[in-house]
């Protein structure tokens, strides 16, 4: 089990903390697998510093994909992407 630290902006940190969101979309520039712990650290982008708030989330599932396999760069820039959990 690995512990992986990542920044999370206040808006998204609050949503994750409230339990309203239980998924994260992240650039796959690090290794992660089920059972690892994602340590989300609230980051204030205006002050460019951590707030000291932490949230630990145990990873249940990881799905790696490339959105460019499905959409053009132009479409992604225009519309963005959804990560939908049911």
C-alpha positions in Angstrom: 0.0 0.0 0.0 1.4 3.4 -1.0 0.4 6.8 0.3 0.2 9.3 -2.5 0.0 13.1 -1.8 -1.9 15.3 -4.2 -3.0 19.0 -4.1 -6.7 19.8 -4.2 -8.2 23.3 -4.6 -10.6 24.5 -1.9 -13.8 24.2 -4.0 -13.1 20.5 -4.7 -11.7 19.8 -1.3 -15.0 21.0 0.3 -17.1 18.8 -2.1 -14.9 15.7 -1.3 -15.0 16.5 2.4 -18.8 16.7 2.4 -19.1 13.2 0.8 -20.9 14.6 -2.3 -18.1 13.4 -4.5 -16.2 10.1 -4.3 -14.3 10.1 -7.6 -11.3 12.1 -8.8 -10.0 12.6 -12.4 -6.3 13.1 -12.4 -3.5 13.2 -14.9 -1.9 9.7 -14.9 1.6 11.0 -14.2 2.0 8.8 -11.1 1.5 5.2 -10.2 -1.6 4.2 -8.2 -3.5 1.0 -7.6 -6.5 -0.2 -5.5 -5.6 -0.3 -1.8 -3.3 2.7 -2.0 -4.2 5.8 0.0 -4.7 9.2 -1.7 -3.8 12.0 0.7 -5.5 15.1 -0.6 -4.0 18.3 0.7 -6.1 21.5 0.3 -4.1 24.0 -1.7 -4.9 27.7 -2.0 -4.0 28.7 -5.5 -4.3 32.4 -4.7 -1.8 32.3 -1.8 0.1 29.5 -3.4 0.3 27.5 -0.2 -1.3 24.6 1.6 -4.1 25.3 4.1 -3.2 22.5 6.4 -6.4 20.6 5.7 -6.0 16.9 4.8 -8.3 14.2 3.5 -7.4 10.5 3.3 -9.2 8.4 0.7 -8.5 4.7 0.2 -8.5 3.8 -3.5 -11.1 1.3 -4.5 -10.7 1.3 -8.3 -8.5 2.9 -10.9 -9.5 3.2 -14.5 -6.8 4.6 -16.8 -7.8 6.0 -20.2 -6.8 8.6 -22.8 -9.7 10.9 -23.7 -8.0 11.5 -27.1 -8.8 7.9 -28.0 -12.5 9.1 -28.0 -12.5 12.8 -28.7 -10.5 15.5 -30.5 -8.4 18.0 -28.6 -10.6 20.7 -30.0 -13.8 19.0 -28.6 -12.2 18.5 -25.2 -11.1 22.1 -25.1 -14.6 23.3 -26.1 -16.7 21.0 -23.9 -14.4 19.4 -21.3 -15.1 15.9 -20.0 -17.4 14.4 -17.4 -16.5 11.6 -15.0 -19.8 10.0 -14.2 -20.3 7.5 -11.4 -23.6 5.6 -10.8 
